[in-house]
């Protein structure tokens, strides 16, 4: 049961719109990150998400205690595209990683102190697209290129995942979900992809 005498501490500027809820087994407030979103905090709280083929990177500067998580669905947008809306850009790995890292730096983090834990990239659909594998390859390559140490990873496989990240403790908790949950995750990601594709058709500008 939630302790009603304890109120969540204020979110960092720019993240006030995220709703908080109480996780009784952790005895902490939590924030859910949906596809295309990211969240950064210095509070003792939990960041949660559910992943299929998507990837989440959990990054922190332990010295200043600022860390966060993103959730992206595709590794890159490809050459020649510019995205004006946050939802349209944040679904892509390059934007999602840069937004998360830059926000941590904005609130006192130092690039040379950043540490990462990564998860997701499951293969949810039968076929040859291998979206999960491409996502996993991208995030590892990105972090290596940026010289950000990967402290832990749980990527690939046929499972959807529930993820809890507690930046203050430096812990990323991953639970592989049962196969009967798979269809629901696939449907959520498919619907999200359709919505973003529609937005992409309406808002993209092709450069030459």
C-alpha positions in Angstrom: 0.0 0.0 0.0 1.3 3.5 -0.9 2.6 5.6 1.9 0.4 8.7 1.5 2.6 10.8 3.7 5.5 10.5 1.3 5.3 12.7 -1.8 7.5 12.3 -4.9 10.3 14.7 -5.2 10.1 17.3 -8.0 11.2 16.0 -11.4 14.1 17.6 -13.3 13.1 20.5 -15.6 11.6 19.1 -18.8 10.4 15.9 -17.2 7.5 17.2 -15.1 4.9 15.8 -17.4 5.8 12.2 -16.6 3.3 10.6 -14.2 4.5 8.9 -11.0 3.1 5.8 -9.4 4.1 3.8 -6.3 5.9 0.4 -6.5 5.3 -1.2 -3.2 7.9 -3.9 -3.4 10.6 -1.3 -4.2 9.0 1.2 -1.8 9.8 3.9 -4.4 7.9 6.1 -6.9 8.3 5.0 -10.5 8.0 6.5 -14.0 7.1 4.5 -17.1 9.0 5.2 -20.3 6.9 4.4 -23.4 8.4 3.8 -26.9 9.9 7.0 -28.2 10.4 8.5 -24.7 13.3 9.0 -22.3 13.5 10.1 -18.7 16.4 11.5 -16.6 16.4 11.8 -12.8 18.6 12.4 -9.8 15.8 11.2 -7.4 15.7 7.8 -5.7 13.0 6.4 -8.0 12.5 3.7 -10.5 12.2 3.9 -14.3 10.2 1.1 -15.9 9.4 0.0 -19.4 8.4 -3.1 -21.4 10.4 -4.2 -24.4 10.0 -6.4 -27.4 12.3 -5.7 -30.3 12.9 -2.3 -28.8 16.1 -1.3 -26.9 16.5 0.6 -23.7 19.8 2.1 -22.6 20.2 2.9 -18.9 23.0 5.5 -18.5 24.3 7.2 -15.4 27.0 9.4 -14.0 27.4 8.0 -10.5 29.5 10.9 -9.3 26.6 13.4 -9.6 23.9 10.7 -9.3 22.1 11.7 -12.5 20.9 8.9 -14.8 18.1 7.9 -17.1 16.6 5.4 -19.6 15.4 5.7 -23.2 13.2 3.4 -25.3 13.7 3.3 -29.0 12.3 1.1 -31.8 14.6 1.5 -34.8 18.3 2.0 -35.0 18.4 4.9 -37.4 16.3 7.0 -39.7 18.6 6.6 -42.7 20.2 9.4 -44.6 18.5 12.5 -45.8 15.7 12.9 -43.2 15.0 15.5 -40.6 12.4 15.1 -37.9 10.7 18.1 -36.3 8.6 16.3 -33.7 10.0 14.7 -30.6 8.0 11.5 -30.9 9.1 11.1 -34.5 12.8 11.6 -33.7 13.0 9.8 -30.4 12.0 6.5 -31.9 15.4 6.3 -33.6 18.4 5.1 -31.8 20.8 7.9 -32.7 18.4 10.6 -31.6 17.3 8.6 -28.5 20.9 8.0 -27.4 22.0 11.6 -28.0 18.9 13.0 -26.2 19.5 10.8 -23.1 23.2 11.5 -23.0 22.9 15.3 -23.5 20.2 15.5 -20.8 22.5 13.8 -18.3 25.3 16.2 -19.2 22.9 19.1 -18.9 22.3 18.2 -15.3 25.9 17.9 -14.3 27.1 14.7 -15.8 30.5 14.3 -17.5 30.8 12.2 -20.7 34.0 10.5 -19.5 32.2 9.2 -16.4 29.1 7.8 -18.1 28.3 4.1 -17.7 25.6 2.1 -19.5 23.5 -1.0 -19.1 21.5 -2.2 -22.1 18.6 -4.5 -22.7 15.9 -5.5 -25.2 16.3 -6.4 -28.9 14.2 -9.6 -28.8 13.0 -11.1 -32.0 9.3 -10.9 -31.7 8.3 -11.7 -35.3 9.1 -14.6 -37.6 10.9 -13.6 -40.7 14.2 -12.1 -41.9 13.9 -8.5 -40.7 15.8 -9.1 -37.5 14.8 -5.8 -36.1 15.8 -6.8 -32.6 19.3 -7.9 -33.7 19.8 -4.6 -35.6 18.7 -2.6 -32.6 21.1 -4.5 -30.3 24.0 -4.2 -32.8 23.3 -0.5 -33.1 23.3 0.3 -29.4 26.5 -1.7 -28.7 28.3 0.0 -31.7 27.0 3.5 -30.6 28.3 3.1 -27.0 31.6 1.7 -28.1 32.1 4.6 -30.6 31.3 7.1 -27.9 33.6 5.3 -25.5 30.9 4.8 -22.9 31.5 1.6 -20.9 28.8 -1.1 -21.1 28.7 -2.5 -17.6 25.9 -5.1 -18.2 23.7 -6.2 -21.1 20.8 -8.5 -21.6 19.9 -8.4 -25.3 18.5 -10.7 -28.0 16.6 -13.9 -27.7 12.9 -14.6 -28.3 11.6 -12.9 -25.2 9.8 -9.7 -24.4 11.2 -8.1 -21.2 10.0 -6.0 -18.3 12.7 -3.6 -17.1 13.2 -1.6 -14.0 16.1 0.8 -13.7 17.1 2.4 -10.4 19.7 5.0 -11.2 20.5 5.9 -7.6 21.4 2.3 -7.0 22.9 1.6 -10.4 20.6 -1.4 -10.8 18.9 -2.6 -14.0 16.4 -5.4 -13.2 15.2 -7.5 -16.2 12.4 -10.0 -16.2 11.9 -12.2 -19.3 8.2 -12.5 -20.0 6.3 -15.7 -20.8 5.5 -16.4 -24.5 1.8 -15.7 -24.0 2.7 -12.1 -23.4 4.5 -12.0 -26.7 1.5 -11.3 -28.9 0.5 -8.3 -26.8 4.0 -6.7 -27.0 4.1 -7.4 -30.7 0.7 -5.7 -31.2 1.8 -2.7 -29.1 5.0 -2.2 -31.1 3.2 -2.7 -34.4 0.6 -0.1 -33.6 3.2 2.3 -32.4 5.2 1.7 -35.7 2.1 2.4 -37.7 1.4 5.6 -35.9 5.0 6.8 -36.3 5.0 5.9 -40.0 1.9 8.0 -40.5 3.5 10.9 -38.6 6.7 10.4 -40.7 4.8 10.7 -43.9 3.2 14.0 -42.7 6.2 15.7 -41.1 9.5 14.6 -42.7 11.5 16.9 -45.0 13.8 15.2 -47.5 17.1 17.0 -48.0 19.2 17.0 -51.1 
